[in-house]
């Protein structure tokens, strides 16, 4: 029997609705996760165009370096008391001037985004967004401008950049020595989810993913304090502008809603034109809060208009579900044994996240209400 034009369109729309994933706060790191992050600093990558149904082949990337990133509860870390609002602490070893050091990045995750609150003992006056949430194809988000920490400089570092001979030039002749410099930064982050498709990873696995183009705009301004050492009153002393600069960085994130990932699949660092470094997920040890196989629960029909059925063949009788919209707002929750029906008749058309719990953990299922 020949298919009608309508049936073909409906079939295609169903396929597309599943390919265009939504990444929510439930799809990102939780306390207890550990990720192995590899770096290829000579990736030779062609970005390709924006749009739907893309394939990004990263199977050729080489793990030239590898680091371990651990997600811990902030309260048990060295600087946790400085971050009362933090929900996560990302612990990683980084290269410093004196060799490798442990870096603690304090973060807060909610249904609007993943925010950086500071690093180690440097607390940001305003949280800066690491990733907006939820992520959907075509979405854009601008975070900022926000003020970063003001940094004061003195001593040899100051003398190198601003020797005393510059004081008369900066002060118009009214001051004669430079005592300190204050560097202020304003940050604006722009995110554009410009493509969706499939990512081919070096370990042979393929994942549905969204491509997120991120632009970080850092605008710096410098003030120097010049002292009037000639007049008795020192009336020429004060703060004087000493210029500034703008630094724009570009990164590209490939994000998945796969429950076995919970971390960016690939992050590309850009110069003005080319990819200069690729960091990719090279294995993980996820917290036991998420150990359910995708086939543990069946959810059908999808799409649906009135209700969906949840059923499992597992022996567990202590199951439950939570229904969220894509912004993370809880709509409904219920306990059930081996099967139940979720009433959708009272909610608006759109995409929702069904979080199903068993005694072993949880899994997320996307449902579409028509």
Secondary structure, 3 states (H helix, E strand, C coil): CCCCHHHHHHHHHHHHHHHCCCECHHHCCCCCCEEEEEEECCCCCCCCCCEEEEEEECCCCCCCEEEEEEEECHHHCCCHHHCCCCCEEEEEEEEECCEEEEEEEEEEEECCEEEEEEECCEEEEEEEEEEECCECCCCEEEEEEEECCCEEECHHHHHHHCCHHHHHHHHCCCCCEEEEEEEEEEEEEEEEEEEEEEEECCCCCEEEEEEEEEEEEEEEEEEEEEECCCCCCCCCCEEEEEEEEEEEEEEEEEECCCCCCCCCCEEEEECCCCEEEEEEEEEEECCCCCCCCHHHEEEECCCECCEEEEEECCCCCCEEEEEEECCCCEEEEEEECCEEEEECCCCCCEEEEEEEEECCEEEEEEEEEC
